[in-house]
Amino acid sequence: MSYAALIRRIESGEGLDYVEARALGAALLDGGVPELETAAFLVSFHQHDPGLDAWLGLHAALAERLPAFTAPPSAYRTVVLPTYHGTRTHPHLTPLLALLLKSFGIPVLIHGVLEGGGGTAAAYVLRELGVMPCASTAQVNAALEHDGITFAPVALLSPGLAALLALRSRLGIDGMVTRLALLADLLGPQSLRITPLTQASDLTSACAVLEALGGHALLLQGCEGEAFADPALRPDMLLIQDGQIEQVYEAQTLSALPPNLPPPDARSTGAWIQRVMRDHLPLPLPIRNQLAVCLYAAGYTDDLNQARAITAINGFGRVAA
């Protein structure tokens, strides 16, 4: 495999085919590519989309290296929430979405980084809420079954992926590695993957990948790239189920910041989430909308309008009551 030739093809816009991308992904994840060439690939992928076949090949390479996480016995699909950025201007509400889902009896698997790169990581807020990162696959599976919520750090998913993410931080770029982590399929058809993107312009490309992969996924421009909808300005939300795409919400055009949001630091956010769950405080409308889609796609209801009605009346399930 000539790394220089592959880099030139990516930069020329030609892209890679499935077999090439799968082999390259395996080499990158296994640490088989020298650091200089690895950095060059990350920069090239950041500047040029390698194409659908390449994304499917990269996804396959990662899937072969993921641990054997198991969805717990449940009437509902487990919701998988990735967290790979951290927030700077907004409170991190991925943990709120997770606890809301758990209150309806829906299992939640969170995976991602342990630090926020200068912002507030979901891991910081989860710690305030008593949800600690797991150290083994067995811990993840046990927490899912007994607690209904778990957090798997990226190093547990794939040490190679964690190393690439660390290099991403050193280079100061986002792109291929983060996208690959967001597309990771940890539980197969027993799950609903929330797939957040940093830019709305990436929706078309990501939608094509998720459509080809199948399964169940909710695609949206995440708030600061995280897995929750901007609480002041709802983005487009696309639901992909078994290769079928449905736009379940259109983006709002007028911002309406809820008056009761906390400061973005982890302690304030964690305390606020605890109050919301304990006292059933009003939820930001975009979060309520996202929750409704998750309830429907996870199998809690058979009809999206019914899920909307449930969250309009009360966004908290029986466990929170």
Summary of the structure (lengths in Angstrom):
residues: 321
radius of gyration: 18.9
end to end distance: 58.0
largest distance: 59.6
contacts: 1144
relative contact order: 0.14
helix: 48%
strand: 13%
